Amino acid sequence: MSGLRRGIALTSAGLALLVALTAGPEAWIPFLVSVGLGMAAASWLLRRFGGVTGDVLGAVEQISEISFLVAATSIVPGGLSWA
């Protein structure tokens, strides 16, 4: 990874962490789940495809977003009501 790309990645991660920390403790679990699953998916996809493509980036984004939403809704006080 080049220096510029590493800097952009670290800046993005830092900003996401700042948002999670200012949102309060209830945002930490979804943030950590999303980051963990996103990193695991990125690592697996990079090994599987041998590089980064638009499909890999899209898949990692979708996995991170879905995992965040599932984790966020799982900590809603009183659960979710579908009725």
NORKA-V784900 format. One line per field, one symbol per residue. ss: DSSP state (H for helix, E for strand, C for the rest). burial: # if it has 24 or more other C-alpha atoms within 12 Angstrom, else .. A space follows every 10 residues. Layout:
ss->???
burial->???
//
This chain:
ss->CCHHHHHHHH HHHHHHHHHH HHHCHHHHHH HHHHHHHHHH HHHHHHHHHC CCCHHHHHHH HHHHHHHHHH HHHHCCCCCC CCC
burial->.......... .........# ......#### #####.###. ##..#..... .....#..## ..##..##.. ##........ ...
//
